[in-house]
Amino acid sequence: MVITDPRVGERVASVAASLEPRITGLTSDIRDLIRRDIPTLAADPQLTSLLETVSVRLVFSTAASMSCTRGDHVESMSTHWMVERVSGSLDRVIGQVLNAYESARER
């Protein structure tokens, strides 16, 4: 599906611009959640960093999608609220990354 309406691109750019200043806080919140829920990752900062990056991108893309399709205003979404809304997706993605990591370590 190709979207040709220029308003869609403008809206996505607007959402991205409003989320940009929140990257640090979001990354910190996700790092804290990962450390709390998966304490064994503290020994592997590279994997923790990868999970943070994947998680931030997932949260941002979901927030952008919600903003574009439902008209939600990203500016009014708290970081905690955004993370909660995608927690199921985050769990699946983190689970897949950890499974791949464990498989690679066993080789």
Number of C-alpha atoms within 10 A of each C-alpha: 3 4 8 8 8 8 11 13 13 11 15 16 13 15 21 16 11 14 18 10 10 14 14 11 12 22 19 13 17 23 18 14 14 18 14 12 10 11 11 10 16 13 9 9 10 11 15 18 14 13 21 22 14 15 24 21 14 19 22 23 15 17 23 24 15 14 19 19 10 9 11 14 14 20 12 8 13 12 20 12 11 17 23 13 13 16 15 11 16 20 12 11 16 18 12 12 16 15 12 12 12 11 10 9 8 7 5
